[in-house]
Amino acid sequence: QVQLQESGPGLVKPSQTLSLTCTVSGESITTNAYYWNWIRQPPGKDLEWIGHIAGSGSTYYKPRLQSRASISRDTSKNQFTLQLSSVTPEDTAVYYCASSGRITDTIMTWPLRADFRSWGQGTQVTVSS
């Protein structure tokens, strides 16, 4: 059974870089069977897909976040990390990591919980001075 756990600071100041790590157990993040995703949910809004890293190490991002988002991995720790630069209060959200199969354009635009196989419990990140 694949399990994921997010970790990182809960408070980030505007203009700084948000950094979150997802620790995966039960499966190697280098497997070709899954993509490893970051998703967020701002208060009162729908889920928003941010990007993913494949087992090969290749990455793909939501176009409007591509200039600020970066996903990397540490295969020795079976972890992958999200960095989101130049944050504003609009980046305040619960951030999730999740595993999935292939991501379609529809899922990238309108992600639903059922589109992803396993989820972390989520971590609240607030952007405030």
PEPE-V143041 format. One line per field, one symbol per residue. burial: I if it has 9 or more other ideal C-beta (glycine too) atoms within 8 Angstrom, else O. A space follows every 10 residues. Layout:
BEGIN
burial = ???
END
This chain:
BEGIN
burial = OIOIIIOIOO OIOIOOIIII IIIIIOIOIO OOOIIIIIII IIOOOOIIII IIIIIOOOIO IIOOIIOOIO IOIIOOOIII IIIIIOIOOO IIIIIIIIII OOIOOOIIOO IOOOOIOIII OIIOIOIOO
END
